[in-house]
Amino acid sequence: MHRFPFLTLLLFVPFIPGVAASPKGAVSPDPLSAREIAFEMRYGTFPSDSPIETGSAAYPQPGGRADLQLHVLVTTALTVGGYYGSAEGIGWPHRTSLGAAAGGSLALGLLKELYDRSKIGNRFSGADMLMNVIGTGVGAGIAVGVR
């Protein structure tokens, strides 16, 4: 059995849009200005897409909420990876490893939601946190079941 199953997730990184590395020397067709980069870092969007710059209404929520499945997947992977990293890698006891992995996964989910809340036009999502809790429970179940 693979010692750190969460590392296998790194194999999928090239298939995630926008994450795959571009060929060396490739130049973006439309480079961003310093103003656009600063605006994006502050508000989480580009000036041309922003309701602040265009005067339009706030962004509607994306239909279908496909990111809910991503919350479950990521928190499951964090819990299982954290458990095996602390139990096998560090040598912590079972209960300590499981508590640290579950707590760390929920803490990261909460920090992500607080970060989303800090952006203009976004709010804290209880549905996302519920999916984080479900993903943590699934990850803890996998860690206990495989043990």
NORLINDA-V514707 format. One record per run of one state. SS is the DSSP state (@ for helix, = for strand, . for the rest). FROM is the first residue (numbers start at 1). LEN is the number of residues. Records with the same first field share a line. If there is no record, write none. Layout:
# NORLINDA-V514707
SS = FROM-LEN ; FROM-LEN
This chain:
# NORLINDA-V514707
. = 1-4 ; 16-18 ; 44-3 ; 50-1 ; 55-12 ; 91-3 ; 119-7 ; 147-1
@ = 5-11 ; 34-10 ; 47-3 ; 51-4 ; 67-24 ; 94-25 ; 126-21
